[in-house]
Amino acid sequence: MVFIILVSFIIIGISTYYFIRNLNDNKNIDILSEKGMSILIELQHGLSDFDTINSVQQTALSNRLKKLSNVFFTDINVFDTKGDLVSSSRSQIFNEGLISRKMNACAYRQMITEKPTQFIQKENIGKLQYFSVYVPFYNRNGKVLYYVNLPYFAKESELKKELSSFLMAFINIYVFLIALTVLIALFVAGRITRPLNIIREKISNVKLGSQNEKINWPRRDEIGSLISEYNRMIDELSNSANLLARSERENAWREMAMQVAHEIKNPLTPMKLSVQYLDKAWKDKVPDWATRLERFTKNIVEQIDSLSTIASEFAYFAKMPIAQNEVISLNGVIKSAVEIFKPNSNVSISLVFNTLKDVKIFADKKQIMRVMNNLLNNSIQAIGINNQGSVEVGISTKGAKVIISVKDNGEGISEEMKDKIFIPNFSTKSEGMGLGLAIVSSIIENYEGRIWFDSEINDGATFFIELPLLEDINA
């Protein structure tokens, strides 16, 4: 809008400037034409009876031209039919050589060839430009005796003053219009961009799988059409997210079911063999029946415990217990977890607090303890039988967050396993079922935290947990 106003200002200003100049030129031409005809009529009263002009008549003509010049406020020049100057009311400019004593060539050609009743054109004296009219003077016999010329020097200062007054008024009006346009443009732009900013903010907050908010727009305009499309997209995105989540859940549970079945089948085979051997020993009446029965019972109990552990881990992962959140001292929970593992491991476990204050969070104490137990257990398993194994547990704060680190000098995590480390994956190892880190990740995410790790092969691994402090949760 401002650009249009500025362009119109330039176009209208230039057009009006030239219009005023043309209007002034037309006015001067009319004035000059009227003066030329009036002077011609005055001259015809005394000179129309002659065919030529002698010296006496030329002197009388000169005097008369001066009088008419004073009456009509203009110079008067008279040229003969050959284009030579006969007389002038201001002969000085010819005597000084400012103007040629010959008639203007263009005007002379027009008067001879076209024979108009009058001819008006622009002429110059140096840089001074003026209008000049030529009128043929006829005697009573209809013969052209001479040509009357009136140079009209219009008052350029008055024209400039008039143009200046107009331009000042014109600029003032357009300054006001531009200021008004800027205000209107800002208001309109604000009305237009406000819903666009709302749409931009909503789009930037769109997340797959979360509850995305629609926009309520009462008017049915272009913005309303855009918002309707956004709301439709949100519905389609929600449906797609639900279908995708359902498909992922089905695939995950299908994979989990296959893994659980595999883990359950593993101990069933030795259990079946043990029962068959015990049955054969009973039928053969072997002498060490009691010893075999005791060994069989012990093996069966171990396998049942393994199955129970698998079932418990799977049940805990499938349906996470409802968190009983409370204000807990994170320092105390971590100290307790470390103290549990210290006497039962050949690994050196150290605790480093990088903050002097007691770090408090709002969480379920049992779940945080389970997180620390899983991380410590994984670190110890990664170290294996290394006699120089060490685990370092650290706590530090950063802004409104607390960061827990668990560092070991074990074998590290391979590149192909890094992307799968938090994916539920049952393992055949007796030390764990492969659900530990998946459970840890789920617990941390429920507290709006995050977990990540750094690791190099044969250089150990460091797991980091970031949780909001109590003050941040209360805020």
N, C-alpha and C positions, 0 to 999 in steps of 0.2 A: 504493500500500500504506500509506504514511504517512497519507494522507487518510482511508482506511478505518479505520485504528486510531484516529485522532483523533475521527472521527464516532462510532465504537463507544464510545470513552471517554466522550464527552458523553452519549450515549443511555443507556448502562449506568449511568453515575454518577447521572444524574437519576432513572432508574427505580429504582435501588437506594435512593437517598435517600428517595423517596416510599414505597418498600416498607417501609423500616425505620420510617418515621413511622407508616404504617398498622399495621404489626406492633405498634408500641408502643401505638397507640390501641386496638387490639383487646385487647392485654394489659390495659390500664387498664380497658377496658369489662368484661372478665371479672372483674377484681379487684373493680370497683365493684359488678357484679351479685352476686357472691358475698357481699360485705359487706352489701349491701342485704337479701338474703334472710336472712342470719344475724341482723342487727339486728331484722328483722321478727319472726323467731321469738322472740328474747329479749323483745321488747315484748309479744308475744301472751301470754306467761306471766302477766302481771299485769293486762292491760287488756282482754282479750277478753270479760270478763263484763259490761262496761259498755256502755250505749247512748249515754251522753253523758259529758263530763268536766267536773267542777266545779272550783272554785278550788283545793281541797285536793289533788285528784287531779292538777291541772295542775302544782302545785308538786312533787309527787312525780314526775310525768313529767319535769319539767325536771331534777331531780336524777339521775334514771335515765339521761336522755339524756347528761348530762355523764360519768357513769361509763362508759356504752357508748362514748362518744366517745374516752375515754382508752384503752379496751381495743382498739378497732378503728382508732384513729388517723385518725379522720375526723369532720367536723362532721355533725350530725344536726338536721334541721328537720322539724317536724310542722305540717301545714296541715289545716284542717277541710274539710268537703265544699263550703264556699263559697269556698275558696281563700284564707282568711285564716290568718295565722300563729298557731298555738296555742302552740308552745313550741320552743325551740332550745337546743342545747348551747353555742352561741356567739351570745348575743343582742346583743352589742355591735355587730356589723356591721349589725344591723337598727336598733338604737337610734341609731347614727350616721348612718343613711340611706344606707349604701353599697349596700344591697340593699333592694328594696321588700318590705314586709311582705305583699304579695300574692304568691300562687303564680304562677310563670311561665305566661303566657297560653297558649302553645303546649302546654305540658305539661298544663295544666288542661283544655284542649279535648280532648286525646288521652285523658286519664283519664275524662272524662265521656262522650265519644262512643264511643270504641273499647273502653274498659274492659280494658286489657291487664294482665297480671300484673306487668309492670314496663315503664317507659318511660325510655330513656336518650337524652340530647341534649347538645349543647355550648352553654354559656352564657358570658356575659362579665361581668366587673366591670372597667369601664374598658377597658383593653387586654389585661387578663388573661383568657385563655380556659381553660375547664375543662369536664370532664364532670360531668353531674348526672343521678342516677337517682331516679325516682319509683316508689314501691311503694304500692299501696292496702292499708290495714289494715282487716280484717274482724273483727267480733265473732263470738261463737259462733252468732248467728242469721243470719250471712251478710250483715250490713249493713255498708256502708262507713262507718267512724267518722271516719277522717282519711287523709291521704296522707303517707307518710314520704319525706323527700327527703335524699339524701346527695350533697353537692358534693365532688368528688374533685379536689384540686389535685395533679396529678402533678408530680414533681420534674423540671422542664424542664432544669435544669443537668445532670442525669445523662444525659438524652437528648442534649443538645448534646455532652457529653463522649463519649458513645458514637458519635454521628455523626462527630465530629472524628477519633476513633481510626480509624473505618472509612475516612473519606475520605483520611486520611494513608496508610494501608496501600494503599488503592485507587490513589492517585496514584503512590506508589512503585512499585507493580507495573506500572502503565501507563507510567511513565517508562522503566522497564527494557524493557518491551515495545516502546515507540516507538524507543528506542535500538537494540534488536535488529532491529526492522523496518527502520530506516534502513540498518543494515549489510547486511541481507539485500537490501534494495532496491538499494543501491549495487552489491552483488555481482551480482545478477540483471541490473540495468541494464547493468553492464559486460559481462556475458556476451552480452546481447542486442545492445548497441550496437557491440561489437567487430567482428562480421561486417558490420554495417551500415556501419561506418566503412571497412572493407576494400572493400566494394562501392562506397561513395562515392568513395574514392580511385581505384579502378580505373576507374569511370565518368568521373571528371574527367580521367584520362589517356588515355581512348579517343580515337584519332585515325584519321581515314579514310585508308586507304592504308598505315598502319604495322602492325607486328606487335603486336596487343593481347593482353595476357596473360590467361588464364583463371584462375578461382578454384577451388581444390580444397577441397571441403567434404565430409567423410566421412559426416556424419549426414544421415538423411532426415527432416528436420523442416521447419517453415515457412521457416526461413532457407535450408535446403537447396533448397527449391522455388524461392525467389527467386534463389539463386545459379545454379540450373539454367537458369532463364529468362535470366539475364545471360549465361551461357556460350553459350546458344543464340543470343542476340542477337549475341554476338561472332562466332560462326560465320557467321551471315547477313550481318553487316556486312562480314566479310572477303570473303565471296563477292561481295557487291554491289560492294565496292571493287575487287576484281579485274576484275569485268565492266566497271565504269565506267572503270578504268584502261586496260583493253584497248580499249574503245570510243574513249576519248580518244586513245590511241596510234594506233589505226587512222585516226581522223579527222585527227589531226595529220600522220601520214605521207602520207595521201591528199592533204591540202592541200599538203604539202611537195612531193610528187611533181608535182602540177600546177604549182607555182611553179618547180620545177627544170626541168620540160619547157618552161615559158614562157621561162625565162632562157636555155635552150639554143637555142630556136628563134630568139631575137632575133639572135644573130650568124650564124646559118645563112643567113638571107636575104641580107645583104650579101656573104657568102662565095659564095653561088650566083650572084649577079649579077656578081661579080668574075670568076668562072670563065667565065661566058657572054661577058662583054666581052673577056676574054683570048682565048677561042676564036675569037670573031669577028675580033679583031685579027690573029690568026695566019692565018686563012683569007684576010683581005683584004691580007695582006702589008704592013701599015702600016710606014712607015719608022722610027717610034719604038718598035718592038717591045721593045727592050732596056729602055727607060725604063718602059714599061708593065709588063713582067715584074717589074722591081725593085719598083715601087709595089705590084703585086699580091702579091708575096711578103711585103712589109712588112705589108700589111693582113691577110693570112692569118695571119701569125705573131701579130699583135696579137689577132685574134679567137680564135686557139687558146689564147693566154695567158689571155684572158678566160674561155674554157670551162674551162681548167685551174684557174683560181682558184675558179670556181663549184664544180667537182668537189671541190677540196681543202677549201673551207669546209663544204660539205655532208658530206663524209666525216668531218671533224673534229667536227662537231655530232652526226652520227649515232652515232659511236663515239668517245667522249672517251678519249684516251690514258690509260693507267694512270699515276696521279700518282707521281712519284719524290720523295716528301717528304723534306725535310731541314731543318736549322736554317739559316735565311737571314736576312740583314740587310735589312729592308724599306726602310730609308733608301737603301741602295746600289742596290737594284733600281729604286726610283723615280728616283733620280738618273740611272741608266743610260738609262731610258726617256725622261726629259726631254732628256738630251743628244743622243739620236738625232733627236728632232723639232726641236730648236732651229735647226740650220743649214739644214734643209730646209723651213722655213716662214716666211712673212712675218708670223706671229703672235708676239707677245711671250709667252714662257712663263716663269713664275717659280715658285720652289719655296719654301714656307714650312713650317719645322719648328717646331711649337708644343711640342716636347719636346726636352730636351737629350740624353737618353739614346738609345743605339742600339736601335731597336725590332727585336726578333727574333720571328719566327713560325716555325711548323713547316708548311712547304708546299712545293709544286713550284715551283722558281724560274722555269722556262719558262712555266708557266701564269700565275703572277703577272705576269710580264713581258707576256704576251699580254693580260691584263686591262688593264694600264696602257696598252699600245699602242692597244687598241680605244677606251678612254675618251678618250685624247689625240687620236686620229684623228677620233673623232666630234665632239669640241669644235672642232677646226680646221675640219672640214667645215661645222659649224653657223655658224661665223663667216664663212666664204666669203671674198670679196675685200675685206673691211673692212680698211683700212690701219691702223686703230687697234684691231685685235683683240688680245685678251689672254686667256691661260689661266693660272689660278693653281692649283697643286697643293699641298695641305696635308696634314700628318700631325699627329695629336694622340692622346693616350691618355685613356681614361676607365675607371677601375677596371681590370679585367682585359681590357679591349678596346682595340684600336687603330682609329682612324677615319681613313680616307683621303678627301679631298675633291678633286674636280676641277671648278673653276668657270670658265665662259667668259662672254663678253659677246655671244654670238651672238643669233640670232633667237628662241631659246626654243622651247618645245614647246607646241603647241596643246592645248586641253582634250580634243578628240576623240582625240588621239594618246596622251594620258597613260596610259590603261588598256592600250594596245597596245605600249608602248615596249619591253617585255621579251619580247614574243611573236615567235617566229621568222617573219620576213616578208621574202622576197627582194625586192630593189629593182632598178629599172632603171638606177640611178645607176652611173656608172663607178667612183665612189669606194668603194663598198661593196656587199655582197650582202645586207644586212639581217639577217645572223645574228650580228653582232658582239656586241650587247648580250644576246642570248639565250645566247651562249656564256659571256659574262662572268657572267651571273646563275647559270648552271649551275655554273661553277667556284666561285664564292663560296659557294653553298649546299652544295657538297661539303665545304667547310671549316667548316661550321656557322656561317657568317656571314650577313650580309644586305646588300642593296643597295637604295637608294632615291634619290629626287631631288626637288629643288625647282626650279620653273621658272615664269616669267611670259613672255608673248609680248613680244618685242622687248626683253627684259631679261635674256636669257641663261638658263643652266641650271647647276645645281650637282648633281653626282652624289656620293653618299656611299657608302662601303664600310666595313662594320664586321667586323673579324676578331678571333678570340681571340688573346691574347698567348701566348707560349711557356709562361709559368708556368701559365696557365689550362689549356693543353692537357695539360701534364705532370700537373697535379692530377687 
